[in-house]
Amino acid sequence: MQSILWAATGTGFTFLMTTLGAAMVFLFRKQLNASIQRIFLGFAAGVMIAASVWSLLIPAMEEAEASGLPGWLPAVGGFVLGIGFLLLLDVLLPHLHVDARQPEGLHSSWRRTTLLVLAVTLHNIPEGMAVGLSFALAAQHAGEGAALSGALALALGIGIQNFPEGAIISLPLKGEGMSSNRAFLYGTLSGVVEPVAAILTVLMYRILAPVLPYLLAFAAGAMMYVVVEELIPETAEGEHSNIGTIGFAVGFALMMMLDVALG
């Protein structure tokens, strides 16, 4: 029960940050400047890569070695499975990325706005899983403050990068003619999947506790897929893409600092 409460609180914070980002639709009339959007995307990519390494893959190897397994085995196995899972969702789930003309996934008659929200929702699934698993690990090591501090650092880092994500989904919706209230609602709903994914992951963890190292690496692989498949290409589009690289460096350094300092 404690792990569920912690996971719900952690992802409640990340969801709140998505909501605050979506609220930017009430302050800006137009879409974000392309350069600012690249900074935000790069920042999110940096946070997710650092979180995948320090908050997920390293703990996965440590947990495996503590149970007598070679550290690399569950790390590699879970990582590959996580990438495969997101690849499957990417192929099957209809979605549309911002500024894209053609939707991806199976053919669907869903509206463009729905497809845009689903694209962000797809990104948020591994983030929710990652936070849920971190708090499940913290509950397993209840006497060790480092595990809880690490989970809090991950939730803080994911929450910070969710703020621009909320703006990136709501502002384009407004730019396509949707009212500010509806654009805010859609932007907010895109973040609901994080608490849901976190709680479901914790519930599954109770059954799959012996494979915790695999689950941690699975979440890392899923997050890496999002970064390499979506965030980095979008960051590098157009001219002056180096500003996205700067955003990446800042996000990576911030998440690394949070994880090392608090963990």
C-alpha positions in Angstrom: 0.0 0.0 0.0 2.9 2.3 0.8 4.4 1.9 -2.6 1.1 2.7 -4.3 0.7 5.8 -2.2 4.2 7.0 -3.0 3.8 6.3 -6.7 0.4 8.1 -6.8 2.0 11.1 -5.0 5.0 11.2 -7.3 3.1 10.9 -10.5 0.5 13.3 -9.1 3.3 15.8 -9.1 4.3 15.0 -12.7 0.7 15.3 -13.8 0.4 18.6 -12.0 3.4 19.9 -13.9 1.8 18.7 -17.2 -1.3 20.6 -16.2 0.6 23.8 -15.5 2.4 23.5 -18.8 -1.0 23.1 -20.6 -2.2 26.2 -18.8 0.3 28.3 -20.9 -2.5 28.2 -23.5 -4.1 31.0 -21.5 -1.0 33.2 -21.6 0.1 32.8 -25.2 -1.9 33.3 -28.3 0.4 31.5 -30.7 2.5 28.4 -30.8 5.8 28.4 -29.2 8.7 29.8 -31.1 10.5 27.0 -33.0 13.7 27.6 -31.2 12.0 27.5 -27.8 10.3 24.3 -28.7 13.6 22.8 -29.7 15.1 23.8 -26.3 12.1 22.1 -24.5 12.4 19.0 -26.6 16.1 18.7 -26.1 15.7 19.3 -22.4 13.1 16.5 -22.2 15.5 14.2 -24.1 18.4 15.0 -21.7 16.2 14.4 -18.6 14.9 11.1 -19.9 18.4 9.7 -20.9 19.9 10.6 -17.6 16.9 9.1 -15.8 17.2 6.0 -17.8 20.8 5.5 -16.8 21.0 6.7 -13.2 17.5 6.0 -12.0 16.7 2.7 -13.9 19.6 0.9 -15.5 22.2 1.3 -12.7 19.6 0.2 -10.0 18.6 -2.7 -12.2 22.2 -3.9 -12.3 22.6 -3.4 -8.6 19.4 -5.3 -7.8 20.5 -8.2 -10.1 23.9 -8.5 -8.6 22.4 -8.4 -5.1 20.3 -11.5 -6.1 23.2 -13.3 -7.5 22.6 -12.6 -11.2 25.1 -11.0 -13.6 24.3 -7.3 -13.6 24.3 -7.0 -17.4 21.8 -9.8 -18.0 18.5 -8.2 -16.8 19.7 -4.8 -17.8 20.2 -5.8 -21.5 17.2 -8.1 -21.6 14.8 -5.7 -20.0 16.1 -2.8 -22.1 15.5 -4.7 -25.4 12.0 -5.7 -24.3 11.2 -2.1 -23.4 12.3 -0.8 -26.8 10.3 -3.6 -28.4 7.2 -2.8 -26.4 7.2 0.9 -27.4 8.0 0.0 -31.0 4.9 -2.2 -31.0 2.8 0.6 -29.6 4.2 3.0 -32.1 3.2 0.7 -34.9 -0.2 -0.2 -33.7 -1.5 3.0 -31.9 -2.8 5.7 -34.2 -1.1 9.0 -33.4 0.1 12.2 -35.0 3.1 14.3 -34.0 3.1 18.0 -33.9 3.9 19.6 -37.3 3.5 16.2 -39.0 1.1 15.8 -41.9 0.6 12.0 -41.9 -0.5 10.0 -38.8 1.5 6.9 -37.7 0.2 3.6 -36.5 -2.9 1.7 -37.8 -5.3 3.6 -40.0 -8.0 5.4 -38.1 -10.8 7.9 -38.6 -10.0 9.6 -35.4 -9.7 13.4 -35.4 -6.4 15.1 -35.8 -6.6 16.6 -32.3 -7.2 13.1 -30.8 -4.2 11.8 -32.7 -2.0 14.6 -31.4 -2.9 13.9 -27.8 -2.3 10.2 -28.3 1.3 10.9 -29.5 2.1 12.7 -26.2 0.2 10.0 -24.3 2.4 7.4 -25.9 5.5 9.2 -24.6 4.1 9.4 -21.1 3.5 5.7 -20.6 7.2 4.8 -19.9 7.6 7.9 -17.7 4.8 6.7 -15.5 6.2 3.2 -15.4 9.6 4.6 -14.4 8.3 6.6 -11.5 6.1 3.8 -10.3 9.0 1.3 -10.3 11.3 3.7 -8.5 8.8 4.1 -5.7 8.2 0.4 -5.6 12.0 -0.1 -5.3 12.0 2.5 -2.5 9.3 0.7 -0.6 11.2 -2.6 -1.0 14.2 -0.9 0.7 12.1 1.1 3.2 15.0 1.4 5.6 17.3 3.0 3.1 16.8 6.7 2.5 18.8 6.6 -0.7 16.2 4.6 -2.6 13.4 7.0 -1.6 15.6 10.0 -2.4 16.3 8.5 -5.8 12.6 8.0 -6.6 11.9 11.6 -5.5 14.7 12.9 -7.7 13.2 11.0 -10.7 9.7 12.3 -10.0 11.1 15.8 -9.7 13.1 15.5 -13.0 10.2 14.0 -14.9 7.9 16.7 -13.5 10.1 19.5 -14.6 10.3 18.3 -18.2 6.5 17.6 -18.2 5.9 21.4 -17.9 7.1 22.2 -21.4 5.5 19.0 -22.7 2.1 20.3 -21.6 2.7 23.5 -23.4 3.9 21.8 -26.5 0.6 19.8 -26.9 -1.9 22.5 -25.8 -0.5 25.5 -27.8 -0.5 23.7 -31.2 -4.1 22.6 -30.6 -5.1 26.2 -30.0 -3.2 27.2 -33.1 -5.4 24.8 -35.1 -8.5 26.6 -34.0 -9.5 24.9 -30.8 -10.7 27.0 -27.9 -8.3 27.7 -25.0 -10.4 25.7 -22.6 -10.5 22.7 -24.8 -6.8 22.9 -25.7 -6.0 23.1 -22.0 -8.2 20.0 -21.3 -6.6 17.9 -24.0 -3.1 19.0 -22.9 -4.0 18.0 -19.3 -5.5 14.7 -20.3 -2.3 13.7 -22.1 -0.7 13.5 -18.7 -3.3 11.3 -17.0 -1.7 8.2 -18.3 1.4 8.7 -16.0 -0.4 8.1 -12.7 -2.4 5.3 -14.2 0.8 3.6 -15.6 2.6 4.1 -12.3 -0.1 2.5 -10.2 -0.6 -0.4 -12.6 3.1 -1.0 -12.6 3.3 -1.0 -8.8 0.4 -3.5 -8.7 2.1 -5.7 -11.3 5.3 -5.4 -9.3 3.7 -7.2 -6.3 3.3 -10.2 -8.6 6.5 -9.8 -10.6 8.9 -8.7 -7.7 11.5 -11.4 -8.6 12.0 -9.7 -12.0 12.3 -6.2 -10.7 15.7 -5.7 -12.4 14.1 -6.6 -15.7 11.2 -4.2 -15.1 13.6 -1.3 -14.3 15.5 -1.9 -17.5 12.3 -2.3 -19.4 11.2 1.2 -18.4 14.6 2.5 -19.4 14.4 0.9 -22.8 10.9 2.4 -23.4 12.1 5.8 -22.4 15.1 5.5 -24.7 12.9 4.6 -27.6 10.9 7.8 -27.1 14.1 9.9 -27.0 15.7 8.4 -30.1 12.6 7.9 -32.2 10.8 11.1 -31.5 12.5 13.8 -29.3 16.0 13.9 -30.9 14.8 14.0 -34.5 12.3 16.8 -33.7 15.0 18.7 -31.8 17.3 18.5 -34.9 14.7 19.7 -37.4 15.2 23.0 -39.2 18.0 25.5 -38.8 20.0 26.3 -35.7 19.3 22.9 -34.2 22.3 23.4 -31.9 20.0 25.2 -29.5 18.2 21.9 -29.0 21.6 20.3 -28.1 22.1 23.0 -25.5 18.7 22.1 -24.0 19.6 18.5 -24.0 22.8 19.2 -22.1 21.0 21.2 -19.5 18.3 18.5 -19.0 20.9 15.8 -18.8 23.0 17.7 -16.3 20.0 18.6 -14.2 18.7 15.1 -13.9 22.2 13.7 -13.3 22.7 16.3 -10.5 19.3 15.5 -8.9 19.9 11.8 -9.0 23.4 11.8 -7.7 22.8 14.6 -5.1 19.5 13.2 -3.7 20.3 9.5 -4.3 
